[in-house]
Amino acid sequence: MTRAPLSLPPVFADWFTSRGWAPHPHQMAMLDRADRSASLLIAPTGGGKTLAGFLPSLVGLTLKPREGLHTLYISPLKALAADMRRNLTRPIAEMGLPIRVDDRSGDTSQTRKKAQRADPPHILLTTPESLALLLSYEDAPRVFLGLKRVVVDELHALAESKRGDQLMLLLTRLQAMCPDMTRVGLSATVDDPPALARYLAPHPATCEILAADPGPDPQIKMLTTDTPPPWSGGGGRYAIPEVLEAVKAHKTTLIFHNTRAQAEIFFHDLWLTNIDALPIGIHHGSLDRAQREKVEAAMVAGNLRAVVCTGSLDLGLDWGDVDLVIQVGAPKNVKRLVQRIGRAGHQYNTPSKALILPANRWEVIECQAAIQAVLDHDLDGEPRGPGPRDVLCQHILITACSAPFDADRLFAEVTSAGAYAMLTRAEFDACLDFVATGGYALKGYDRWQRLKQNSDGRWHLRDPRLTQLIRMNLGTIIDTDTLKVRMRGRGGKPLGEVEESFASSLVPGDTFLMGGQIVRFETLREMVVQVSRDRGRKPRLAVFSGTKFATSLQLSQRILSLLHNGDHSTLPAHTRDWISLQNEMSQLPRPGRILIESFPHDGRAHTCIYGFAGKNAQQTLGLLATRQMEDLGAGPLGFVATDYATLIWSLEPVSDPASLLDLGLLREGLDSWLADNALMKRSFKNAATIAGLITRNHPGQRKTGRQATFSTDILYDTLRKYDPDHLLLTLTKEEAMRGLIDFGRIEEMLAQSRGKIDHCSTDRVTPFAAPLFLEVGRVPVEGAGQEALLRAETQRLLAEAGLVQ
Amino acid sequence: MSVSSPPPTLNCYAFRFADHDLTLLPSGALWWPDQDLLCVSDLHLGKSERQARRGGHLLPPYDTRDTLMRLEADIARTKARSVLCLGDSFDDLTAANQLDGEMRQWLSRLMAGRRWIWIEGNHDPGPVEFGGTHLADCLIDTIQFRHIADPQSSFEVSGHYHPKTRLSVKGRGFSRPCMLVDRHRIILPAYGTYTGGLRSDDPVLSDLMQPNALAVLLGVPPHPVPMQRGAIGE
């Protein structure tokens, strides 16, 4: 018998009517499918996505009032969870529904958290980390008793990080406690909806995908300027007058930057030009929370004409008044560009309006390729790898915190998460062994035991007091070591934070940009960088943590096609001329082939490899190729890498540069290079922290800086020396190969070209190679290694102090 | 025997202190040729065992063997007839007593045939069940050896603080353990494999050391720099 399961009760219908609204078709469709075990709703921002997610809960609870937790809503942002409570409370109050809503995050008070566990609300709004904590308590089965629905918001964003993997593992725990629980995912437009559906659904169940009307195509253009963009660099400061004009012509503009440092410089220079004093704010992840909240509030109140921002505004509150998005610098990734553009024109059915501002000549081409990809609805995405095992290790610890567990049942549970469906029992057992004993090759130490087996075979924590330490270190967000920045003086205003390595390079009197103002470094006191205001000096560049992206594979392919046989008529004249000059002097890079140029310049031989493999991979290629050149006796001196190419300079030319791209030789070089590599050590630190080998927070600890714990680099070196097959080293390598080192892209590049290499020798610098000479981030080849660098610097310091040895 | 080990002064930092010729080895050990004495501080043997025993962390159980291996290399290199361990040789007294058989034998082998002095530290404040001499502090010629520096003392060698220095070279940060030295005082870096450090610009160290003190960063060879100083007397 087929029957419409849930229709809109009169109280809801009346409420919609009284507001002059009608439910969207996809909202009704979600109501229809309320009993499916999993469903994924893909809708643009402003499409009433969250109401679509909640409507079945509100209707269900109205038709069948009950006690206890009914719906769990999970969002990646604390602010979103809090905001959702306000948004939900209003219709619930207006309709007089018998529904209690509460939110829970790291900011929630202890009293309220306790009350929530004792008497859970009907709808609880929370984050993955808070859910992990809730599930680590012994009373989790009681708290979640009767849970019917889980709504995961911004699933597309969560699925790109380990937070999503952790959440999916936590859902398997919940599913075991509440077998009837249904899952709903809410997502922005993504490249591969079926993959996201498999990620969400309990394996092997199917997940229905609902797509809301995506609305009209965005109006997207390149921002053209009278002055051509510079040859290299980022930041787009050359176009500040045009950006200000665009801001003036719109109500509210979001100006997105790819890095925090660039946002800071742009904001600073924007204000130097902003003679009309348009109210413009800045927002990024390294600014103090209070500062960010102030900007957000001003934005909601409609008091700002523009916000200069970074990925920190990719997600979050709907600001209905944003009518223009400006992307400064090449977007690197089409999917993110589309999601950013979606931040404008949040009214359903009005097209989003966006301007893309290339920061340099190469980016003109990339921006053009990206705009075409957006109009073609051709989104990019990396296929998901298997679920990360450091997250699994933490999950095993969380499970042990709540109650003794049976390994067979836990294995069955975790492999019901889509990302872990292919996990083998051997891999699971290795993780369990690591959590229980450290997993070292050297056995026979009975003291290395965190988990023990009961007589019935179930695993439990050896020392129950450990739960506190474990709970304090839950989560998969790894902060880089940062220090807070504060105005000097008693109760000085907090400004934000900078990376510790940057802070330690500061000497009193140095200036840098923070929140758009120039500040002067005074002292470092109790792990806080104390600064004062400073005007008129040229600031240094602050180093912030934050993600740096490489151009996606798909976008790189589009750039190559555009170069080789695309329509150049849409490109500005200066860029067209540059491309045809390259074609005359050398040749254009072609899809499926690799172009290598050799030319002399400034008394040195130069080799330029156009791999279009993204910055990380081109950087790795530079390191490996210069090693080979060292062996060939070519005397490499240094190199520089961009998303598109690697330029190497050396004493002698390389006669057969194609030989540098031998996969076997590259792999060999990689293995020895990885041994002592800062990127590997950073990956190791992340894995060691997530998997629970080391902890960041300790009960009753205050960071005093006294005899800080030793660095994880020592653990890395020790394991490499005595236990090279240890689980964490395996995980580290797997991860680094995909991410920071990105050897996968090099392999892909070589597989696609299958040895088809175009080698072009010219007598001078080629037009495409010229901008590379202006790039920052040149890497010297260290024949003698770190010690030589250090010796030069220490001798300089001694001489400066008049202490000649 | 140890034909292949480098001559004791290659790649080392040689300096005068209290009218004696001393040498800092790349490993952080102090070598006093005239006394045939090798001095190492803060070995923290058994550190991973103590961490595991207390339940919180299961660190790789290879730190003790790594520390002993380096100590063995330094003894071979200098052919020292005396070894002075400047306190915190064991991460705690239980760690000393529970050192496993293989490590115990290894340590005994190193001790055999030479004078061995254990200075008490705050982690191991009492005699351990190994041979050698156990002392609270000791005076050799004009130099005083103790675990924690005494601000009143002159010509003194101590450890305890695990000093380290951070330098930024061409945008890259280097953090290295270091020896601090001025006319009156030497503070040795920690020798143990799993030992963190206290930055040399910490007020405690700035108070102890004179304004012209040097920090000698460990490396091959060690690199001397003017000691970084924090605000004094805070």
Interface residues (C-beta under 8 A of the other chain):
Chain A: T437 G438 Y440 L442 Y445 R447 W448 Q449 R450 R462 D463 R465 L466 L469 S501 S504 S505 T523 L524 R525 L693 I694 T695 G705 R706 Q707 A708 T709 F710 S711 I714 L715 T718 L719 K721 Y722 D723 H726 Q786 E787 L789 L790 R791 A792 E793 T794 L797 L798 A801 L803 Q805
Chain B: E49 A52 R53 G55 G56 H57 L58 L59 P60 P61 Y62 D63 R65 D66 D100 Y161 H162 R166 L167 S168 V169 K170 G171 R172 G173 F174 S175 T193 Y194 T195 G196 G197 L198 R199 D201 D202 V204 N212 L214 L217 G219 V220 H223 P224 V225 P226 G230 A231 E234
